[in-house]
Amino acid sequence: MNMQKEKVLFLEWLRSVCAITVVLDHVAISAIHYYEEGASALDKFIYSGIQHWTHFAVPVFLMISGYLLLDPLKPIDYKKAIGKYAKRMTVVLLTIGTAFTYMEIYFSSKTFCLTDVGNAVYLTLCGKTWDHLWYLYTMIGIYLILPALKPLFQCLSSRGIDTLLAILFCFDSLLPTIAHFSGFSVGVSLPMGSIFLFYFLLGGRLRTLCKPCCINSVIVLLMFLPFILAYFEYMHGKLSLLVLSGYSSPVIVAFAVSVFLFFHKLNMCAKPSQKPIGGGKIMQHISDNSFGIYIFHMLWVNLLYKVFRLNPLDYPLLILVPILVVVFLLSDLTTVVYKKIPVIGKFI
């Protein structure tokens, strides 16, 4: 999401691809969520398969943030971390997040009541707004520790960083997955750890790569893994396999890293003054608006499904294409318009 003015072309492409992927993810999974009663087993297989495949996008967003913010040439103190980065997320939550929470209250009660505004603010502060805004709460937490975390990160050697990442991966991804299937869990726990911190630090580590790994064949294989998981869920009803499509899943970790390295390998870096070529202007526009698209896309998904009662399951699978296009374009347009609002527009 567009947090920095630094123009690294492969990151711009990554933002654009991930913005589109997140919209597809929520268009598909929301359809199953809202119309689950009428969904066939085949519908659940296809739509859950799409969800599994698209879950790499948010981890990649976190890796992009780590790649940029852990730049040793970019000093970040608490004044900047809180007064700029955390402030941005907080303002968006208290304005747009509160509006979304109020809409949800209205969807439930079907009545307008000004006293519900205070309740909406309270629920937003408690983190009980629309689910996709969890990303903002998570980023605020990362920003709060960033000024202390960054010097420690820079003091570590490459081997030290790799060891730290291996420890975080084991405790936040590998061991919980093993525990889920085997019932065996390790008593040791990390005092401060999360898979999202792992992705953030991993982005910083990948910045130091001189020669990106050759992962062309690996990424092709990994692209099919989520659909294989969905197939087993469909054929055997092993809903426990859903754990393998979560953000902490080793499968999603491998998939997200593969996608990041795939674009990193292209080694396409552009200076701010460099003129975009080919689809560059469109890509740059999407990248610049990726944060707003992420924020607003669920507004249009909810309106289509809850207000206009559009049920994609009543149509062939290809209906997802026009829905994706409509939601994406409306989200982009909403972002463009919102940016023009005085005072608060600049935070998107």
C-alpha positions as CSV (number, residue, x, y, z in Angstrom):
1,M,0.0,0.0,0.0
2,N,1.3,3.4,-0.9
3,M,3.2,4.5,2.2
4,Q,6.4,5.7,0.7
5,K,7.4,8.0,-2.1
6,E,10.3,5.7,-3.1
7,K,9.7,4.3,-6.5
8,V,10.9,0.7,-6.8
9,L,9.2,-0.6,-9.9
10,F,8.8,-4.2,-8.8
11,L,7.2,-3.0,-5.5
12,E,4.7,-0.9,-7.5
13,W,3.8,-4.0,-9.6
14,L,3.5,-6.0,-6.4
15,R,1.1,-3.5,-4.8
16,S,-1.0,-3.4,-7.9
17,V,-1.2,-7.2,-8.2
18,C,-2.0,-7.6,-4.5
19,A,-4.7,-4.9,-4.6
20,I,-6.5,-6.8,-7.3
21,T,-6.0,-10.1,-5.6
22,V,-7.4,-8.9,-2.3
23,V,-10.5,-7.7,-4.0
24,L,-10.9,-11.1,-5.7
25,D,-10.4,-12.8,-2.4
26,H,-13.2,-10.9,-0.7
27,V,-15.6,-11.0,-3.6
28,A,-15.4,-14.8,-3.7
29,I,-15.4,-15.6,0.0
30,S,-18.1,-13.0,0.8
31,A,-20.4,-14.7,-1.7
32,I,-20.0,-18.0,0.2
33,H,-20.4,-16.3,3.5
34,Y,-23.6,-14.4,2.6
35,Y,-25.2,-17.2,0.6
36,E,-23.8,-20.3,2.3
37,E,-27.2,-22.0,2.6
38,G,-27.7,-22.2,-1.1
39,A,-24.1,-23.1,-1.9
40,S,-23.4,-26.5,-3.3
41,A,-20.3,-28.5,-2.4
42,L,-18.9,-27.6,-5.8
43,D,-19.5,-23.9,-5.2
44,K,-17.7,-24.2,-1.8
45,F,-14.8,-26.0,-3.5
46,I,-14.3,-23.4,-6.2
47,Y,-14.8,-20.3,-4.1
48,S,-12.7,-21.6,-1.2
49,G,-10.0,-22.6,-3.7
50,I,-10.0,-18.9,-4.9
51,Q,-9.7,-17.8,-1.3
52,H,-6.8,-20.2,-0.6
53,W,-5.0,-19.0,-3.7
54,T,-5.4,-15.3,-3.0
55,H,-4.3,-15.3,0.6
56,F,-0.7,-14.4,-0.3
57,A,-1.6,-10.8,-1.0
58,V,-1.8,-9.3,2.6
59,P,1.5,-11.0,3.7
60,V,3.1,-9.5,0.6
61,F,1.8,-6.1,1.6
62,L,3.5,-6.6,5.0
63,M,6.7,-7.6,3.3
64,I,6.6,-4.5,1.1
65,S,6.2,-2.4,4.3
66,G,9.2,-4.1,5.9
67,Y,11.3,-3.7,2.7
68,L,10.7,0.0,2.7
69,L,10.6,0.9,6.4
70,L,13.6,-1.2,7.4
71,D,15.8,0.6,4.9
72,P,19.0,1.6,6.9
73,L,19.1,4.9,5.1
74,K,15.6,5.8,6.3
75,P,15.7,7.0,9.9
76,I,12.5,6.6,11.9
77,D,12.1,7.9,15.4
78,Y,8.9,7.7,17.6
79,K,7.8,11.2,16.4
80,K,7.7,9.9,12.8
81,A,6.4,6.5,13.6
82,I,3.5,7.8,15.8
83,G,3.0,11.2,14.3
84,K,3.0,10.1,10.7
85,Y,2.5,6.4,10.2
86,A,0.4,5.3,13.2
87,K,-1.6,8.6,13.0
88,R,-2.6,7.8,9.4
89,M,-4.0,4.4,10.3
90,T,-5.7,5.8,13.4
91,V,-7.4,8.6,11.5
92,V,-8.6,6.1,8.8
93,L,-10.0,3.8,11.5
94,L,-11.8,6.6,13.4
95,T,-13.4,8.0,10.3
96,I,-13.9,5.3,7.7
97,G,-13.8,2.5,10.1
98,T,-16.4,4.1,12.3
99,A,-18.6,4.8,9.3
100,F,-18.4,1.1,8.3
101,T,-19.3,0.0,11.9
102,Y,-22.3,2.4,11.8
103,M,-23.4,0.8,8.5
104,E,-23.2,-2.6,10.1
105,I,-25.3,-1.4,13.0
106,Y,-27.8,-0.1,10.5
107,F,-27.8,-3.4,8.5
108,S,-28.8,-5.1,11.7
109,S,-31.3,-2.7,13.1
110,K,-32.7,-1.1,9.9
111,T,-33.1,2.2,11.8
112,F,-31.1,5.4,11.9
113,C,-30.2,6.6,15.3
114,L,-27.6,9.3,16.2
115,T,-26.8,7.6,19.5
116,D,-25.4,4.7,17.5
117,V,-22.6,6.9,16.3
118,G,-21.0,6.8,19.8
119,N,-21.5,3.1,19.9
120,A,-19.8,2.8,16.5
121,V,-16.8,4.8,17.7
122,Y,-16.6,2.6,20.8
123,L,-16.8,-0.7,18.7
124,T,-14.2,0.6,16.3
125,L,-11.8,1.4,19.2
126,C,-12.4,-2.2,20.4
127,G,-11.5,-3.5,17.0
128,K,-15.0,-4.6,16.2
129,T,-15.4,-3.0,12.8
130,W,-15.4,-4.7,9.4
131,D,-13.0,-7.7,9.4
132,H,-10.7,-6.5,6.7
133,L,-9.6,-3.5,8.7
134,W,-7.6,-5.8,11.0
135,Y,-4.6,-4.8,8.8
136,L,-4.7,-1.3,10.1
137,Y,-4.7,-2.3,13.8
138,T,-1.8,-4.6,13.0
139,M,0.2,-1.9,11.3
140,I,-0.4,0.5,14.2
141,G,1.1,-2.2,16.5
142,I,4.1,-2.5,14.2
143,Y,4.6,1.2,14.0
144,L,4.6,1.5,17.8
145,I,7.6,-0.8,18.1
146,L,9.3,0.1,14.8
147,P,11.7,2.8,16.3
148,A,13.0,0.3,18.8
149,L,12.9,-2.7,16.4
150,K,14.7,-1.1,13.5
151,P,18.1,-0.4,15.3
152,L,18.1,-4.0,16.7
153,F,17.4,-5.3,13.2
154,Q,20.3,-3.2,11.7
155,C,22.7,-4.4,14.4
156,L,22.2,-8.1,13.4
157,S,24.3,-9.7,10.8
158,S,22.6,-11.4,7.8
159,R,23.0,-14.7,9.6
160,G,21.6,-13.3,12.8
161,I,18.5,-12.0,10.9
162,D,18.1,-15.4,9.3
163,T,18.2,-17.1,12.6
164,L,15.6,-14.7,14.1
165,L,13.3,-15.3,11.1
166,A,13.8,-19.1,11.4
167,I,12.7,-18.9,15.1
168,L,9.7,-16.7,14.3
169,F,8.7,-19.0,11.5
170,C,9.0,-22.1,13.7
171,F,7.0,-20.7,16.6
172,D,4.4,-18.7,14.6
173,S,3.9,-21.0,11.6
174,L,5.4,-24.4,11.6
175,L,4.9,-25.6,15.2
176,P,1.2,-24.3,15.4
177,T,0.5,-26.2,12.2
178,I,2.1,-29.4,13.5
179,A,0.1,-29.0,16.7
180,H,-3.1,-28.6,14.8
181,F,-2.8,-31.9,13.0
182,S,-0.9,-33.9,15.6
183,G,-2.2,-32.5,18.9
184,F,1.5,-32.2,20.0
185,S,2.4,-28.7,21.1
186,V,5.7,-27.3,22.5
187,G,5.5,-25.7,25.9
188,V,7.9,-22.9,25.0
189,S,6.4,-19.7,23.6
190,L,7.8,-16.4,22.4
191,P,7.1,-13.4,24.7
192,M,6.5,-11.2,21.6
193,G,5.9,-12.8,18.3
194,S,3.4,-12.9,15.5
195,I,3.3,-14.1,11.9
196,F,2.7,-10.5,10.8
197,L,6.0,-9.4,12.5
198,F,7.7,-12.3,10.7
199,Y,6.4,-11.1,7.3
200,F,7.5,-7.5,8.1
201,L,11.0,-8.5,9.1
202,L,11.2,-10.9,6.2
203,G,10.6,-7.9,3.8
204,G,13.5,-6.1,5.4
205,R,15.7,-9.2,5.0
206,L,14.8,-9.6,1.3
207,R,15.9,-6.1,0.7
208,T,19.5,-7.2,1.2
209,L,19.4,-10.0,-1.3
210,C,22.0,-9.4,-4.1
211,K,20.7,-12.1,-6.4
212,P,17.1,-13.1,-6.1
213,C,16.6,-16.9,-6.0
214,C,15.5,-18.7,-9.1
215,I,11.9,-19.7,-8.2
216,N,10.1,-19.8,-11.6
217,S,9.3,-23.5,-11.3
218,V,8.6,-23.3,-7.6
219,I,6.0,-20.5,-7.9
220,V,4.2,-22.5,-10.5
221,L,3.9,-25.5,-8.2
222,L,2.9,-23.3,-5.2
223,M,0.1,-21.7,-7.3
224,F,-1.6,-25.1,-7.5
225,L,-1.2,-26.0,-3.8
226,P,-4.1,-24.0,-2.5
227,F,-6.4,-25.6,-5.0
228,I,-5.1,-29.1,-4.0
229,L,-6.0,-28.2,-0.4
230,A,-9.5,-27.1,-1.5
231,Y,-9.9,-30.4,-3.4
232,F,-9.2,-32.4,-0.3
233,E,-11.7,-30.3,1.7
234,Y,-14.3,-30.9,-1.1
235,M,-13.7,-34.6,-1.4
236,H,-13.1,-35.6,2.2
237,G,-14.7,-32.8,4.2
238,K,-11.4,-32.3,6.1
239,L,-12.2,-28.7,7.2
240,S,-9.1,-28.9,9.4
241,L,-7.1,-28.3,6.2
242,L,-8.4,-24.7,6.3
243,V,-5.5,-24.0,8.7
244,L,-3.1,-24.5,5.7
245,S,-4.7,-21.4,4.0
246,G,-4.3,-19.1,6.9
247,Y,-1.7,-16.3,7.0
248,S,0.4,-18.4,9.5
249,S,0.3,-21.5,7.2
250,P,3.7,-22.7,6.0
251,V,2.0,-23.0,2.6
252,I,1.0,-19.4,2.5
253,V,4.4,-18.3,3.8
254,A,6.1,-20.2,1.0
255,F,3.6,-18.8,-1.6
256,A,3.9,-15.2,-0.4
257,V,7.7,-15.4,-0.4
258,S,7.7,-17.0,-3.9
259,V,5.5,-14.2,-5.3
260,F,7.7,-11.5,-3.7
261,L,10.8,-13.1,-5.1
262,F,9.3,-13.6,-8.5
263,F,8.8,-9.9,-8.9
264,H,12.0,-9.1,-7.1
265,K,13.9,-11.2,-9.7
266,L,12.6,-9.0,-12.5
267,N,14.9,-6.4,-11.0
268,M,13.0,-3.6,-12.5
269,C,13.8,-0.4,-10.5
270,A,12.8,3.0,-11.7
271,K,13.8,6.4,-10.5
272,P,11.0,8.9,-9.7
273,S,11.8,10.9,-12.8
274,Q,11.7,7.8,-15.1
275,K,8.8,7.8,-17.5
276,P,6.5,4.8,-17.2
277,I,6.4,2.6,-20.3
278,G,3.9,0.0,-21.4
279,G,1.2,-0.4,-18.8
280,G,3.2,1.7,-16.3
281,K,0.7,4.5,-15.9
282,I,-2.1,2.2,-15.1
283,M,0.0,0.2,-12.8
284,Q,1.3,3.3,-11.1
285,H,-2.3,4.6,-10.6
286,I,-3.4,1.3,-9.0
287,S,-0.3,1.2,-6.8
288,D,-0.8,4.8,-5.6
289,N,-4.5,4.0,-4.8
290,S,-3.9,0.5,-3.4
291,F,-4.4,1.5,0.2
292,G,-7.7,3.2,-0.6
293,I,-8.8,0.3,-2.7
294,Y,-8.1,-2.0,0.2
295,I,-10.1,0.2,2.5
296,F,-13.1,0.8,0.3
297,H,-13.6,-2.4,-1.6
298,M,-15.6,-4.1,1.1
299,L,-18.0,-1.2,1.0
300,W,-19.0,-2.1,-2.5
301,V,-18.9,-5.8,-1.8
302,N,-21.3,-5.4,1.1
303,L,-23.6,-3.1,-1.0
304,L,-23.8,-5.5,-3.9
305,Y,-24.4,-8.5,-1.7
306,K,-26.4,-7.1,1.2
307,V,-28.3,-4.2,-0.3
308,F,-28.8,-5.2,-4.0
309,R,-28.9,-8.9,-3.0
310,L,-26.7,-10.0,-5.9
311,N,-25.9,-13.7,-5.5
312,P,-23.0,-14.8,-7.6
313,L,-23.9,-18.4,-7.0
314,D,-27.0,-18.0,-9.2
315,Y,-24.7,-17.5,-12.2
316,P,-21.8,-19.2,-13.9
317,L,-18.4,-18.8,-12.2
318,L,-17.4,-16.2,-14.8
319,I,-19.8,-13.8,-13.1
320,L,-16.9,-13.1,-10.7
321,V,-15.0,-11.3,-13.5
322,P,-17.5,-8.5,-14.0
323,I,-18.1,-8.3,-10.2
324,L,-14.4,-8.0,-9.6
325,V,-14.1,-5.3,-12.3
326,V,-17.0,-3.3,-11.0
327,V,-15.9,-3.5,-7.3
328,F,-12.4,-2.7,-8.2
329,L,-13.3,0.3,-10.4
330,L,-15.8,1.7,-7.8
331,S,-13.2,1.3,-5.1
332,D,-10.6,3.1,-7.1
333,L,-13.1,5.9,-7.9
334,T,-14.1,6.2,-4.3
335,T,-10.4,6.5,-3.4
336,V,-9.8,9.2,-6.0
337,V,-12.8,11.2,-4.7
338,Y,-12.0,10.7,-1.0
339,K,-8.5,12.0,-1.6
340,K,-10.0,15.3,-2.6
341,I,-11.7,15.8,0.8
342,P,-10.0,18.5,2.8
343,V,-8.1,17.4,6.0
344,I,-8.9,13.7,6.0
345,G,-8.4,12.9,2.3
346,K,-4.6,13.1,2.6
347,F,-4.6,10.0,4.9
348,I,-5.7,7.8,2.1
